[in-house]
Amino acid sequence: MNPIFALADCNNFYASCERVFAPALENQPIVVLSNNDGCVVARSNEAKTLGIPIGVPVFQVQNLIQTHQIRVYSSNYTLYGDMSRRVMETLCQFTPALEIYSIDEAFLDLTGCRGQDLAGYGRTIRNTVKKWTGIPVSIGIGRTKTLAKLANRLAKKSAKAAGVLDLTDSPHLPLALENTEIQDIWGVGPGFAKRLRQAGIQTALQLRDADDGWVRKHLGVVGLRTVYELRGMSCYGLELSPTDKKNIVVSKSFGRKIETLEELSEAVAAYAARAAEKLRRQNSAAAALTVFAMTDLFRKDQSRYFNSRTIELPTPTSDTGELIRYALEAARKIYRKNCLFKKAGVMLNALTSADHIQANLFDTIDRPRSRRLMDTLDRINASTAAALHYAAEGLAQPWKTRFQHRSAHYTTDWSQLPQVKTHTACLWHTGPSYDKITKLPINRRETEK
């Protein structure tokens, strides 16, 4: 049976998350900034209309922000991650199989809905997600993942589609392909797009009708699969189990430039701890660790410096304390005096399954005890918002990334729950009331609520 796919894509996801807890911002322009509040990474439709480009440094659009009273938010990744989880759990109600493609996108298997009103089903999905989570989504439906992605893009742009477009048996499919430029096709990168334009192929329709031999010669098997997908022949199924990462990187720009080895060591230790958490989450261990640090490479008036150091570990590990120790060793080796460091990072390499670590005859660490300790650490931090951390990470951490405009962690921190204000009102009961103790009816009376 030929499959049917739907792609659910949250509209302006970061901005939409902020609006859920600030309803007054509906139809108001919003921008969300990157780490250290440097660049615009997300915009509401209203901000796009005002001409705010993606990726622009915020200081370059400060006049626009002030003139049009654009609401500015720092990135709140904790909130966005939790809202994404809620959206994905809602989508699971509508499909037997779901592929989480990104934080704000998911593919759904709708093969079992064949013969039904797929557009109507898509509207039900869209309305339910909005009702249960407050997040608006667009739904694109097609016989392949590429066509579902294409349908989703058009659903967002078309007022007539109203957020849902079904291209499975649509007579408008050729027109949809003709109106899709080559660079907007899922899986066609800048290199492929350049070669296709040089060959006179400008639209998805032209690529669909291209000669198979020419496509295989110039774009390879991957390009040919894209052509098949545009023809309605499914080449990519759902990836239901996320693949483990081959390396893990934690890297951030500092909230302010740092100069001392002590502060650099604190940052590196904190990044190593975060990388270790991610490592254990996928039940892996690292056999190598890389630490890097750099100054602002674009400042010609300051000393420019970049260096990294890789250490091969004697035994693959996911122990936070052990990884911090090696990370600090690497940090000491790359540190240079009189340099103003802007950024540092930790990369864990040569990952292997934590269940299949080859024993080292000279290993002095009690591995079962280490694993129990890490399990306990993760369990406590998961329940109490990172209550425990290593002293090497520092306490005040003045170098931490700045988030001066960040909203609260409304859904993950009990102390930051949204507050609802109610007004006292007098209501008359129209039906019988009952005494709480005797359970007998009492006379109608005025009650404050």
C-alpha positions in Angstrom: 0.0 0.0 0.0 1.4 3.4 -1.0 1.9 5.6 2.1 0.4 9.0 2.9 2.3 11.5 4.9 1.4 14.7 6.7 3.9 17.3 7.9 2.8 19.4 10.9 4.9 22.5 11.2 4.4 25.0 14.0 4.0 28.6 12.8 6.7 31.0 14.0 7.3 28.5 16.8 9.4 30.6 19.2 7.2 33.7 18.9 4.0 31.5 19.2 5.3 30.0 22.5 5.7 33.5 23.9 2.2 34.4 22.8 0.7 31.4 24.6 1.5 33.1 28.0 1.0 36.7 26.8 -2.3 36.7 24.8 -2.2 40.5 24.5 0.7 40.0 22.0 -1.6 38.4 19.5 -1.2 40.2 16.2 1.6 42.2 17.7 5.2 42.1 16.2 7.6 39.9 18.1 11.3 39.0 17.7 13.3 36.4 19.5 17.0 36.8 19.9 20.0 34.4 19.9 22.3 33.7 22.8 23.6 36.9 24.4 20.7 38.7 22.7 22.9 39.2 19.6 20.8 38.4 16.5 17.2 37.9 15.5 16.6 34.1 15.2 12.8 34.1 15.1 10.0 36.6 14.0 6.3 36.8 14.1 4.5 37.4 10.8 4.0 41.0 11.8 7.7 41.5 12.4 8.5 40.0 9.0 6.1 42.4 7.4 7.9 45.3 9.0 11.1 44.2 7.3 13.0 42.5 10.1 15.3 40.0 8.4 16.4 36.7 10.0 19.9 36.7 11.4 20.3 40.4 11.6 22.2 41.8 14.6 19.6 43.4 16.9 21.4 46.8 17.1 21.0 47.2 13.3 17.2 47.2 13.7 16.9 49.0 17.0 15.2 52.0 15.3 12.5 49.7 13.8 12.0 48.0 17.1 11.4 51.3 18.9 9.4 52.9 16.1 6.9 50.0 15.8 7.1 48.9 19.5 8.2 45.4 18.6 8.3 43.1 21.6 11.8 41.6 22.1 12.4 38.3 23.8 15.6 36.4 24.6 15.6 32.7 23.6 13.9 30.6 26.3 15.0 27.1 25.2 13.5 25.4 28.3 10.1 26.8 27.5 10.3 26.0 23.8 11.5 22.5 24.5 8.6 21.8 26.8 6.0 23.3 24.5 7.5 21.2 21.6 7.0 18.1 23.8 3.3 19.0 24.3 2.7 19.6 20.6 4.3 16.2 19.7 2.3 14.4 22.4 -0.9 16.0 20.9 0.1 14.9 17.4 0.6 11.3 18.6 -3.2 11.2 19.2 -3.8 11.3 15.4 -1.3 8.8 14.0 0.0 5.3 14.7 3.6 6.5 13.8 5.2 9.9 14.3 8.7 11.1 13.3 9.8 14.2 15.2 11.8 15.9 12.5 12.8 19.0 14.5 11.7 21.0 17.6 8.7 22.4 15.6 8.1 19.8 12.8 6.9 16.3 12.7 5.8 13.8 10.0 2.7 11.8 10.6 1.7 8.5 8.9 -1.9 8.9 7.6 -1.9 5.8 5.4 -4.7 4.4 7.5 -6.9 7.4 6.6 -7.0 6.6 2.9 -10.4 7.3 1.5 -11.3 9.8 4.1 -11.4 13.6 3.9 -7.7 14.2 4.5 -8.0 17.9 4.4 -10.8 17.7 7.0 -8.6 15.4 9.2 -5.8 17.9 8.9 -8.1 20.7 10.1 -9.0 18.6 13.1 -5.3 18.1 13.9 -4.7 21.8 13.5 -7.6 22.8 15.7 -6.8 20.3 18.4 -3.1 21.3 18.6 -4.2 25.0 18.9 -6.8 24.2 21.5 -4.6 21.9 23.7 -1.3 23.8 23.4 -2.1 27.3 22.1 0.4 26.7 19.2 -0.8 27.3 15.6 0.4 24.7 13.1 0.2 24.2 9.4 -0.5 20.8 7.9 0.7 19.6 4.5 -0.4 16.2 3.2 1.2 14.2 0.3 2.1 10.8 -1.0 5.8 11.3 -0.1 7.6 13.2 2.6 8.9 15.7 -0.1 5.4 16.4 -1.3 4.1 16.8 2.2 6.8 19.3 2.9 6.0 21.1 -0.3 2.3 21.1 0.6 3.0 22.5 4.1 5.0 25.4 2.6 2.1 26.3 0.4 -0.4 25.9 3.2 1.4 28.6 5.1 1.5 31.0 2.2 -2.0 30.4 0.8 -4.9 32.3 2.5 -7.3 29.9 0.7 -5.7 26.9 2.2 -6.1 28.3 5.7 -3.2 26.3 7.1 -4.1 22.9 5.6 -3.3 21.6 2.1 -3.8 18.1 0.8 -1.9 17.2 -2.4 -2.5 13.5 -2.4 -5.0 13.4 -5.3 -5.2 17.1 -6.0 -5.6 18.3 -9.6 -3.7 21.3 -8.4 -0.5 19.3 -7.8 1.2 20.3 -11.2 0.4 24.0 -10.5 1.8 23.6 -6.9 5.0 22.1 -8.4 5.2 24.9 -11.0 4.9 27.6 -8.3 7.7 26.0 -6.2 11.2 27.3 -7.0 14.0 24.8 -7.1 15.7 26.0 -3.9 12.5 25.5 -2.0 12.3 21.8 -2.5 13.1 19.7 0.6 16.5 18.0 0.1 17.8 20.4 -2.6 20.7 22.3 -1.2 22.5 25.4 -2.6 24.9 23.3 -4.6 22.2 21.2 -6.2 20.1 24.3 -6.9 22.9 26.0 -8.6 23.6 23.1 -10.9 19.9 22.7 -11.7 19.5 26.4 -12.6 22.5 26.2 -14.8 20.8 23.4 -16.7 17.6 25.5 -17.0 15.6 23.7 -14.3 14.0 26.4 -12.2 10.9 24.8 -10.7 9.8 21.6 -8.9 7.7 20.7 -12.0 10.7 20.9 -14.3 12.7 18.8 -11.9 10.0 16.2 -11.7 9.9 15.8 -15.4 13.7 15.8 -15.8 15.5 12.8 -17.5 16.4 10.1 -15.0 19.8 9.5 -16.6 20.8 13.2 -16.5 19.7 13.5 -12.8 21.6 10.4 -11.8 24.7 11.7 -13.6 24.7 15.2 -12.2 22.9 14.8 -8.8 23.6 11.2 -7.9 21.3 8.7 -6.2 20.1 11.3 -3.7 19.0 13.7 -6.4 17.2 10.9 -8.2 15.3 10.0 -5.1 14.1 13.6 -4.8 12.8 13.3 -8.4 11.0 10.1 -7.6 9.5 11.7 -4.5 8.2 14.6 -6.6 6.5 12.0 -8.8 4.7 10.5 -5.9 7.0 7.5 -5.4 8.0 7.3 -1.7 11.7 6.8 -1.1 11.9 7.9 2.5 9.9 6.3 5.3 9.4 7.6 8.8 12.4 7.5 11.1 10.7 6.4 14.3 13.8 6.0 16.4 16.2 9.0 16.5 19.7 7.9 15.7 22.4 8.4 18.3 24.7 11.4 17.7 28.2 10.5 16.6 29.6 13.4 18.6 28.2 15.8 21.2 29.2 19.5 21.3 28.3 22.1 23.9 29.6 25.5 23.0 28.4 29.0 23.8 29.5 32.6 23.6 30.2 34.2 26.9 28.0 36.9 28.4 31.1 39.0 28.6 34.7 38.4 27.5 36.8 36.6 30.0 40.6 36.8 30.5 41.5 34.6 33.5 42.2 30.9 33.5 39.9 30.5 36.5 36.8 31.8 34.6 37.7 29.8 31.4 38.1 26.7 33.5 34.6 27.3 35.1 33.0 27.6 31.7 34.7 24.6 30.3 33.7 22.5 33.3 30.1 23.6 33.0 30.1 22.7 29.3 31.7 19.4 30.0 29.0 18.6 32.5 26.2 19.5 30.1 27.8 17.4 27.4 28.0 14.5 29.8 24.3 14.8 30.5 23.5 14.6 26.8 25.9 11.6 26.5 24.1 9.6 29.2 20.7 10.5 27.8 21.6 8.4 24.7 23.3 5.8 26.8 26.7 6.5 25.3 30.3 6.9 26.5 33.1 9.0 25.0 36.6 7.8 24.1 37.9 11.3 23.3 37.3 14.8 24.3 38.1 18.1 22.6 38.2 21.6 24.2 38.5 24.8 22.2 38.5 28.5 23.0 38.7 31.6 20.9 38.8 35.4 21.1 36.6 37.6 18.9 38.2 36.9 15.5 36.5 39.9 13.9 38.1 42.5 16.3 41.3 43.7 14.7 42.0 46.0 17.6 42.4 43.0 20.0 44.7 40.0 20.1 43.1 37.2 18.0 43.6 33.6 19.1 42.0 30.2 18.6 43.2 26.9 19.9 42.0 23.4 20.7 43.2 20.3 22.4 42.0 16.7 22.0 42.6 14.1 24.7 42.1 10.4 24.1 40.6 8.9 27.2 42.0 5.6 28.6 38.5 4.2 29.0 35.3 5.4 27.4 33.2 7.2 30.0 30.1 9.3 30.6 31.1 10.2 34.2 30.7 14.0 34.6 33.6 14.3 37.2 36.0 12.3 35.0 35.1 14.3 31.9 35.5 17.6 33.8 38.9 16.5 34.9 40.1 15.9 31.4 38.4 19.0 30.1 40.2 21.2 32.6 43.5 19.6 31.6 42.9 20.6 28.0 41.8 24.1 29.0 45.0 24.7 30.9 47.0 23.7 27.8 45.2 26.1 25.4 44.9 29.0 27.7 46.9 32.1 26.8 47.4 35.2 29.0 46.2 38.6 27.9 43.6 37.2 25.6 40.0 38.2 25.9 38.1 35.0 25.2 34.7 35.3 23.6 33.7 31.6 23.2 34.6 28.1 24.3 33.3 24.7 23.9 33.6 21.0 24.6 33.2 18.2 22.1 32.8 14.5 23.0 34.1 12.2 20.3 34.5 8.5 19.4 31.2 7.7 21.1 30.3 4.1 21.9 27.4 2.3 23.7 27.7 2.6 27.4 26.7 -1.1 27.6 29.7 -2.3 25.6 32.7 -0.7 27.0 35.9 -2.7 26.8 37.5 -3.0 30.2 40.9 -1.5 30.8 43.3 -3.5 33.0 44.7 -0.3 34.5 41.4 1.4 35.1 41.3 2.7 38.7 37.6 3.8 38.7 34.8 1.7 40.0 32.6 1.8 36.9 29.4 0.3 38.4 29.6 2.8 41.3 30.2 5.6 38.8 27.2 4.7 36.8 25.0 4.5 39.9 26.2 7.9 41.0 25.5 9.4 37.6 22.0 7.9 37.5 21.3 9.4 40.9 22.7 12.8 39.8 20.5 12.8 36.7 17.4 11.7 38.6 17.8 14.5 41.2 18.5 17.2 38.6 15.6 16.1 36.5 13.2 16.5 39.4 14.6 19.7 40.9 15.8 21.8 38.0 19.6 21.2 38.1 19.9 21.3 41.9 23.3 19.6 41.9 26.4 20.5 40.0 30.2 20.2 40.4 32.1 22.9 42.3 34.4 23.2 39.3 31.5 24.8 37.4 31.5 27.8 39.7 28.7 29.5 41.6 28.1 33.0 40.3 29.2 32.2 36.8 29.5 35.8 35.6 30.6 34.6 32.2 27.2 32.9 31.5 25.3 33.7 28.3 23.1 36.8 28.7 19.3 36.5 28.4 18.2 40.0 29.5 14.7 39.7 27.9 13.9 36.1 28.7 10.4 35.1 29.7 9.6 32.8 32.6 9.9 29.0 32.6 6.1 28.9 32.9 5.7 25.1 32.4 8.8 23.7 34.0 9.4 25.6 37.2 6.8 25.7 40.1 8.1 29.1 41.2 7.5 30.6 37.8 3.9 29.4 37.1 1.8 32.0 35.3 -0.5 33.9 37.6 -4.2 34.5 36.8 -6.0 37.5 38.3 -9.7 37.1 38.9 -12.3 39.7 39.7 -14.8 39.2 42.5 -18.3 38.9 41.1 -21.8 38.2 42.6 -23.6 35.4 40.9 -27.1 34.0 41.5 -27.5 30.3 41.6 -30.4 29.3 39.3 -30.5 25.7 40.5 -30.6 24.2 44.0 -27.7 24.5 46.3 -26.7 21.9 48.9 -25.2 22.2 52.4 -21.7 20.7 52.4 -22.3 18.9 55.7 -25.9 17.8 55.7 -26.1 17.4 51.9 -29.7 18.9 52.1 -31.0 21.6 49.7 -30.6 25.1 51.0 -32.5 28.2 49.9 -31.3 30.2 47.0 -28.8 32.8 48.2 -26.4 35.3 46.9 -23.0 33.8 46.7 -19.6 35.5 46.1 -17.3 33.8 43.7 
